[in-house]
Amino acid sequence: MTAIPGLELASIPNWRRDSRGLRRIAVLMLAALSLLAPVLSYAQDAAPAKPSPESELIFEGQGSFGNYKIFAAGEGSHLFTGGVEYQRHSWGSFLGSRVFYVGEFLPVAILNEPAKLNYYGVPRSTNRQYVPGIGVLPIGFRLLWLDGHAVAPYIMAKGGMFGFTEKVLSPHGSYEDFILHSEIGVEVRMTDRTNLRLGMGDFHFSNSFIVPSNPGLDVMSYDAGICYRLHRPSR
């Protein structure tokens, strides 16, 4: 048998002893894990369930009491809507407020406008008409301060689209219009899971010149709704 340089035969028993020691350690570790497995399983089962995300449904109605010409040229029209809004605490906090995602569906949208309008949206008659429509605002946020107090102020903004049954604001306008709704207000606590919401803001919509005639409309709006918490309030 040819000797391997740097390796002495006397060292082989030491390697055998080391390997036996490693096997003993591995067996002890497996035994310890087998004993701890039931305890770990019980601890996992006994751990409290993860709380549901903070979310709300708001059943609301909105009206307008006048319009002005800042971002739009339309005049003499009023907007009334009704629908449901979903809010979810998704984005942490900002400037001491809690930041919520907001999405809204308006199955009721009624525009009260002059019956005759020219190309630029200027009324040509004192007669009026009602144009029904529907609205979807899937993108929005709300900043809520003093959440959990009797009165909690908020700021909100959301955007989406309207679809009307006929061209609005001008006979050369469009059936579809883009929406930008901004609002400030307060939530007043009623019960552990319901609040009353009162707000005022600006409701702007226009077709963003998808057709040449784009009078647009800015109305001063008021809003009221009942907020229902989908999550259980913390104790």
Contacts in CASP RR format, 6 or more apart in sequence:
PFRMAT RR
TARGET T0000
AUTHOR 0000-0000-0000
METHOD contacts of the structure
MODEL  1
MTAIPGLELASIPNWRRDSRGLRRIAVLMLAALSLLAPVLSYAQDAAPAK
PSPESELIFEGQGSFGNYKIFAAGEGSHLFTGGVEYQRHSWGSFLGSRVF
YVGEFLPVAILNEPAKLNYYGVPRSTNRQYVPGIGVLPIGFRLLWLDGHA
VAPYIMAKGGMFGFTEKVLSPHGSYEDFILHSEIGVEVRMTDRTNLRLGM
GDFHFSNSFIVPSNPGLDVMSYDAGICYRLHRPSR
51 231 0 8 1.000
51 232 0 8 1.000
51 234 0 8 1.000
52 230 0 8 1.000
52 231 0 8 1.000
52 232 0 8 1.000
53 88 0 8 1.000
53 89 0 8 1.000
53 90 0 8 1.000
53 231 0 8 1.000
54 88 0 8 1.000
54 89 0 8 1.000
54 229 0 8 1.000
54 231 0 8 1.000
55 86 0 8 1.000
55 87 0 8 1.000
55 88 0 8 1.000
55 89 0 8 1.000
55 229 0 8 1.000
55 230 0 8 1.000
55 231 0 8 1.000
56 86 0 8 1.000
56 87 0 8 1.000
56 88 0 8 1.000
56 227 0 8 1.000
56 228 0 8 1.000
56 229 0 8 1.000
56 230 0 8 1.000
57 84 0 8 1.000
57 85 0 8 1.000
57 86 0 8 1.000
57 227 0 8 1.000
57 228 0 8 1.000
57 230 0 8 1.000
58 84 0 8 1.000
58 85 0 8 1.000
58 86 0 8 1.000
58 87 0 8 1.000
58 197 0 8 1.000
58 225 0 8 1.000
58 226 0 8 1.000
58 227 0 8 1.000
58 228 0 8 1.000
59 83 0 8 1.000
59 84 0 8 1.000
59 225 0 8 1.000
59 226 0 8 1.000
59 228 0 8 1.000
60 82 0 8 1.000
60 83 0 8 1.000
60 84 0 8 1.000
60 85 0 8 1.000
60 197 0 8 1.000
60 223 0 8 1.000
60 224 0 8 1.000
60 225 0 8 1.000
60 226 0 8 1.000
61 80 0 8 1.000
61 81 0 8 1.000
61 82 0 8 1.000
61 83 0 8 1.000
61 223 0 8 1.000
61 224 0 8 1.000
61 225 0 8 1.000
62 79 0 8 1.000
62 80 0 8 1.000
62 81 0 8 1.000
62 82 0 8 1.000
62 203 0 8 1.000
62 221 0 8 1.000
62 222 0 8 1.000
62 223 0 8 1.000
62 224 0 8 1.000
63 78 0 8 1.000
63 79 0 8 1.000
63 80 0 8 1.000
63 81 0 8 1.000
63 219 0 8 1.000
63 221 0 8 1.000
63 222 0 8 1.000
63 223 0 8 1.000
64 78 0 8 1.000
64 79 0 8 1.000
64 80 0 8 1.000
64 203 0 8 1.000
64 219 0 8 1.000
64 220 0 8 1.000
64 221 0 8 1.000
64 222 0 8 1.000
65 78 0 8 1.000
65 220 0 8 1.000
65 221 0 8 1.000
65 222 0 8 1.000
66 76 0 8 1.000
66 78 0 8 1.000
66 219 0 8 1.000
66 220 0 8 1.000
67 74 0 8 1.000
67 75 0 8 1.000
67 76 0 8 1.000
67 77 0 8 1.000
67 78 0 8 1.000
67 217 0 8 1.000
67 218 0 8 1.000
67 219 0 8 1.000
67 220 0 8 1.000
68 218 0 8 1.000
68 220 0 8 1.000
69 75 0 8 1.000
69 218 0 8 1.000
70 218 0 8 1.000
71 204 0 8 1.000
71 206 0 8 1.000
71 218 0 8 1.000
72 204 0 8 1.000
72 206 0 8 1.000
72 215 0 8 1.000
72 216 0 8 1.000
72 217 0 8 1.000
72 218 0 8 1.000
73 120 0 8 1.000
73 121 0 8 1.000
73 215 0 8 1.000
73 216 0 8 1.000
74 121 0 8 1.000
74 122 0 8 1.000
74 169 0 8 1.000
74 215 0 8 1.000
74 216 0 8 1.000
74 217 0 8 1.000
74 218 0 8 1.000
75 121 0 8 1.000
75 122 0 8 1.000
75 123 0 8 1.000
76 113 0 8 1.000
76 114 0 8 1.000
76 123 0 8 1.000
77 111 0 8 1.000
77 112 0 8 1.000
77 113 0 8 1.000
77 114 0 8 1.000
77 169 0 8 1.000
77 217 0 8 1.000
77 219 0 8 1.000
78 111 0 8 1.000
78 112 0 8 1.000
78 113 0 8 1.000
78 219 0 8 1.000
79 109 0 8 1.000
79 110 0 8 1.000
79 111 0 8 1.000
79 112 0 8 1.000
79 203 0 8 1.000
79 205 0 8 1.000
79 217 0 8 1.000
79 219 0 8 1.000
79 221 0 8 1.000
80 108 0 8 1.000
80 109 0 8 1.000
80 110 0 8 1.000
80 112 0 8 1.000
81 106 0 8 1.000
81 108 0 8 1.000
81 109 0 8 1.000
81 110 0 8 1.000
81 135 0 8 1.000
82 106 0 8 1.000
82 107 0 8 1.000
82 108 0 8 1.000
82 109 0 8 1.000
83 104 0 8 1.000
83 105 0 8 1.000
83 106 0 8 1.000
83 107 0 8 1.000
83 108 0 8 1.000
84 104 0 8 1.000
84 105 0 8 1.000
85 102 0 8 1.000
85 103 0 8 1.000
85 104 0 8 1.000
85 105 0 8 1.000
86 102 0 8 1.000
86 103 0 8 1.000
86 104 0 8 1.000
87 100 0 8 1.000
87 101 0 8 1.000
87 102 0 8 1.000
87 103 0 8 1.000
87 142 0 8 1.000
88 100 0 8 1.000
88 101 0 8 1.000
89 98 0 8 1.000
89 99 0 8 1.000
89 100 0 8 1.000
90 99 0 8 1.000
90 100 0 8 1.000
90 101 0 8 1.000
91 99 0 8 1.000
91 100 0 8 1.000
91 101 0 8 1.000
91 141 0 8 1.000
92 98 0 8 1.000
92 99 0 8 1.000
93 99 0 8 1.000
94 143 0 8 1.000
95 143 0 8 1.000
96 145 0 8 1.000
97 143 0 8 1.000
97 144 0 8 1.000
97 145 0 8 1.000
97 154 0 8 1.000
97 155 0 8 1.000
98 143 0 8 1.000
98 144 0 8 1.000
98 145 0 8 1.000
98 147 0 8 1.000
99 141 0 8 1.000
99 142 0 8 1.000
99 143 0 8 1.000
100 141 0 8 1.000
100 142 0 8 1.000
100 143 0 8 1.000
100 144 0 8 1.000
101 140 0 8 1.000
101 141 0 8 1.000
102 137 0 8 1.000
102 140 0 8 1.000
102 141 0 8 1.000
102 142 0 8 1.000
102 156 0 8 1.000
102 158 0 8 1.000
103 137 0 8 1.000
103 138 0 8 1.000
103 139 0 8 1.000
103 140 0 8 1.000
103 158 0 8 1.000
104 136 0 8 1.000
104 137 0 8 1.000
104 138 0 8 1.000
104 158 0 8 1.000
105 135 0 8 1.000
105 136 0 8 1.000
105 137 0 8 1.000
106 134 0 8 1.000
106 135 0 8 1.000
106 136 0 8 1.000
106 137 0 8 1.000
107 134 0 8 1.000
107 135 0 8 1.000
108 132 0 8 1.000
108 133 0 8 1.000
108 134 0 8 1.000
109 132 0 8 1.000
109 133 0 8 1.000
109 134 0 8 1.000
109 135 0 8 1.000
109 162 0 8 1.000
109 163 0 8 1.000
109 164 0 8 1.000
110 130 0 8 1.000
110 131 0 8 1.000
110 132 0 8 1.000
110 133 0 8 1.000
111 130 0 8 1.000
111 131 0 8 1.000
111 133 0 8 1.000
111 164 0 8 1.000
111 168 0 8 1.000
112 128 0 8 1.000
112 129 0 8 1.000
112 130 0 8 1.000
113 128 0 8 1.000
113 129 0 8 1.000
113 131 0 8 1.000
113 168 0 8 1.000
113 169 0 8 1.000
114 123 0 8 1.000
114 124 0 8 1.000
114 125 0 8 1.000
114 126 0 8 1.000
114 127 0 8 1.000
114 128 0 8 1.000
114 129 0 8 1.000
115 125 0 8 1.000
115 127 0 8 1.000
115 128 0 8 1.000
115 129 0 8 1.000
116 123 0 8 1.000
116 124 0 8 1.000
116 125 0 8 1.000
116 127 0 8 1.000
117 123 0 8 1.000
117 124 0 8 1.000
117 169 0 8 1.000
117 170 0 8 1.000
117 171 0 8 1.000
117 215 0 8 1.000
118 124 0 8 1.000
118 170 0 8 1.000
118 171 0 8 1.000
119 170 0 8 1.000
119 171 0 8 1.000
119 172 0 8 1.000
119 213 0 8 1.000
120 170 0 8 1.000
120 213 0 8 1.000
120 215 0 8 1.000
121 169 0 8 1.000
121 170 0 8 1.000
121 213 0 8 1.000
121 215 0 8 1.000
131 164 0 8 1.000
131 165 0 8 1.000
131 166 0 8 1.000
131 168 0 8 1.000
132 164 0 8 1.000
132 165 0 8 1.000
133 162 0 8 1.000
133 163 0 8 1.000
133 164 0 8 1.000
133 165 0 8 1.000
134 162 0 8 1.000
134 163 0 8 1.000
135 160 0 8 1.000
135 161 0 8 1.000
135 162 0 8 1.000
135 163 0 8 1.000
135 179 0 8 1.000
136 160 0 8 1.000
136 161 0 8 1.000
137 158 0 8 1.000
137 159 0 8 1.000
137 160 0 8 1.000
137 161 0 8 1.000
137 179 0 8 1.000
137 181 0 8 1.000
138 159 0 8 1.000
138 160 0 8 1.000
139 158 0 8 1.000
139 159 0 8 1.000
139 160 0 8 1.000
140 156 0 8 1.000
140 157 0 8 1.000
140 158 0 8 1.000
140 159 0 8 1.000
141 156 0 8 1.000
141 157 0 8 1.000
141 158 0 8 1.000
142 154 0 8 1.000
142 155 0 8 1.000
142 156 0 8 1.000
143 154 0 8 1.000
143 155 0 8 1.000
143 156 0 8 1.000
144 152 0 8 1.000
144 153 0 8 1.000
144 154 0 8 1.000
144 187 0 8 1.000
145 152 0 8 1.000
145 153 0 8 1.000
145 154 0 8 1.000
146 152 0 8 1.000
146 153 0 8 1.000
148 189 0 8 1.000
149 189 0 8 1.000
150 188 0 8 1.000
150 189 0 8 1.000
151 186 0 8 1.000
151 187 0 8 1.000
151 188 0 8 1.000
151 189 0 8 1.000
152 186 0 8 1.000
152 187 0 8 1.000
152 189 0 8 1.000
152 195 0 8 1.000
153 184 0 8 1.000
153 185 0 8 1.000
153 186 0 8 1.000
154 184 0 8 1.000
154 185 0 8 1.000
154 186 0 8 1.000
154 187 0 8 1.000
155 183 0 8 1.000
155 184 0 8 1.000
155 185 0 8 1.000
156 182 0 8 1.000
156 183 0 8 1.000
156 184 0 8 1.000
157 180 0 8 1.000
157 181 0 8 1.000
157 182 0 8 1.000
157 183 0 8 1.000
158 179 0 8 1.000
158 181 0 8 1.000
159 178 0 8 1.000
159 179 0 8 1.000
159 180 0 8 1.000
159 181 0 8 1.000
160 178 0 8 1.000
160 179 0 8 1.000
160 180 0 8 1.000
161 176 0 8 1.000
161 177 0 8 1.000
161 178 0 8 1.000
161 179 0 8 1.000
162 176 0 8 1.000
162 177 0 8 1.000
162 178 0 8 1.000
162 179 0 8 1.000
162 205 0 8 1.000
163 175 0 8 1.000
163 176 0 8 1.000
163 177 0 8 1.000
164 175 0 8 1.000
164 176 0 8 1.000
164 177 0 8 1.000
165 175 0 8 1.000
166 175 0 8 1.000
167 173 0 8 1.000
167 174 0 8 1.000
167 175 0 8 1.000
168 174 0 8 1.000
168 175 0 8 1.000
168 177 0 8 1.000
169 215 0 8 1.000
169 216 0 8 1.000
169 217 0 8 1.000
170 213 0 8 1.000
170 214 0 8 1.000
170 215 0 8 1.000
172 211 0 8 1.000
172 212 0 8 1.000
172 213 0 8 1.000
173 207 0 8 1.000
173 211 0 8 1.000
173 213 0 8 1.000
173 214 0 8 1.000
173 215 0 8 1.000
174 207 0 8 1.000
174 210 0 8 1.000
174 211 0 8 1.000
174 214 0 8 1.000
176 207 0 8 1.000
176 210 0 8 1.000
177 205 0 8 1.000
177 206 0 8 1.000
177 207 0 8 1.000
177 216 0 8 1.000
178 205 0 8 1.000
178 206 0 8 1.000
178 207 0 8 1.000
178 208 0 8 1.000
179 203 0 8 1.000
179 204 0 8 1.000
179 205 0 8 1.000
180 204 0 8 1.000
180 205 0 8 1.000
181 201 0 8 1.000
181 202 0 8 1.000
181 203 0 8 1.000
181 204 0 8 1.000
181 221 0 8 1.000
182 201 0 8 1.000
182 202 0 8 1.000
183 199 0 8 1.000
183 200 0 8 1.000
183 201 0 8 1.000
183 202 0 8 1.000
183 221 0 8 1.000
183 223 0 8 1.000
184 199 0 8 1.000
184 200 0 8 1.000
184 201 0 8 1.000
185 197 0 8 1.000
185 198 0 8 1.000
185 199 0 8 1.000
185 200 0 8 1.000
186 197 0 8 1.000
186 198 0 8 1.000
186 199 0 8 1.000
187 195 0 8 1.000
187 196 0 8 1.000
187 197 0 8 1.000
187 227 0 8 1.000
188 195 0 8 1.000
188 196 0 8 1.000
188 197 0 8 1.000
188 198 0 8 1.000
189 195 0 8 1.000
190 196 0 8 1.000
192 229 0 8 1.000
192 233 0 8 1.000
193 228 0 8 1.000
193 229 0 8 1.000
193 232 0 8 1.000
193 233 0 8 1.000
194 226 0 8 1.000
194 227 0 8 1.000
194 228 0 8 1.000
194 229 0 8 1.000
195 226 0 8 1.000
195 227 0 8 1.000
195 229 0 8 1.000
196 224 0 8 1.000
196 225 0 8 1.000
196 226 0 8 1.000
196 227 0 8 1.000
197 223 0 8 1.000
197 224 0 8 1.000
197 225 0 8 1.000
197 226 0 8 1.000
197 227 0 8 1.000
198 223 0 8 1.000
198 224 0 8 1.000
198 225 0 8 1.000
199 222 0 8 1.000
199 223 0 8 1.000
199 224 0 8 1.000
200 220 0 8 1.000
200 221 0 8 1.000
200 222 0 8 1.000
200 223 0 8 1.000
201 220 0 8 1.000
201 221 0 8 1.000
201 222 0 8 1.000
201 223 0 8 1.000
202 218 0 8 1.000
202 219 0 8 1.000
202 220 0 8 1.000
202 221 0 8 1.000
203 218 0 8 1.000
203 219 0 8 1.000
203 221 0 8 1.000
204 216 0 8 1.000
204 217 0 8 1.000
204 218 0 8 1.000
204 219 0 8 1.000
205 216 0 8 1.000
205 217 0 8 1.000
206 214 0 8 1.000
206 215 0 8 1.000
206 216 0 8 1.000
206 217 0 8 1.000
207 214 0 8 1.000
207 216 0 8 1.000
208 214 0 8 1.000
END
